[in-house]
Amino acid sequence: MATELACLTMALNTTETKDARVVVFGGGTGLSNLIGGDSRNPLWPADPFQGLKEVFPNTQAVVCVTDDGGSSGELLKELPLIALGDIRHVLLSSIRQEKLHEQYGLMGREALRVSAALHQLFNHRFETPPSSPHALLGDAEVNLAALPEGMGHGLASLIEAIFREPQLRRQLSHPHCLGNLLLAAAIVSEQEEMAGISRLAGLIGANPEAVLPCTTTPARLKVLYGNGVLVSGEYKSGTARRGYPVDRVFVEFAAPPQAPPQVLGAIAEADIILFAPGSLFTSIVPILQVPGIAQAIRDNQGALKMLVANLWAQAGET
């Protein structure tokens, strides 16, 4: 195996990868690590320009949207949205130095400084309701004026929307991750999930279609165990320790689900299709239950397809 990996590394180092089109399926942690490092890690700002996105600039992540824990779960209680937490996580990991240079003229230390500020902003969590945008940014210790003008103004407008739009302002009374609220504000402002995610991606220096939800239909994960117990919700299934194997995983959609055309198009044009490491039952299988996605993968006969397996067993899953 070591010899095969060494040969693969050598082949990649001597192959032009700029135009190769890569699609990666997964959830939050495994997918973000593969794309560009774990952007929730406090050490990520020291080396944000790493991972698959630097080898294959045309990488697109297709993200599972059944996460219902934490801040995502609070949003789902009141807003007709897909789960945003994993999208936020992967979106931040998708920032590219080349895009920051193209859009804002940033290089070297300046690109690192801006990436660190975005890391601070997106991962800031508040427990008590902020009284104003100024107070929120003060608690996050982020100065938008220190960011490139277009980026700072764009983020400021989204933060103002959080306080202005009634359905978003109500969320300020709950503990939240600010990155999730920025995504929600972009979606509400654009009145469409794909456009909102694309807007925020372009604003922070990622490719506009670098991160795609597997569906825009709200969904809930259900896991049936070998003893007949049915658990509803990804958070509950992730914490369940029942001592029985998983018998079946399925997804309950709020309406007839559809795969976004951008997702099906990316799969059809992909040269490489990867399944990221992580929670196979809760991050990969739900994506494949969105009608059209599994068939699109089968139909692309020319792509290299690879499952990146976990290095160790995951309790309750694989």
Secondary structure by P-SEA (a helix, b strand, c coil): caaaaaaaaaaaaacccccbbbbbbbccaaaaaaacccccccccccccccccccccccbbbbcccccccaaaaaaaacccccccaaaaaaaaaaccaaaaaacccccaaaaaaaaaaaaaaaacccccccccaaaaaaaaccccccccaaaaaaaaaaaaaaaccaaaaaaccccccaaaaaaaaaaaaaccaaaaaaaaaaaaccccccccccccccbbbbbbcccccccccaaaaaaccccccccbbbbbbcccccccaaaaaaaaaccbbbbccccccccccccccccaaaaaaaaccccccccccccccccccc
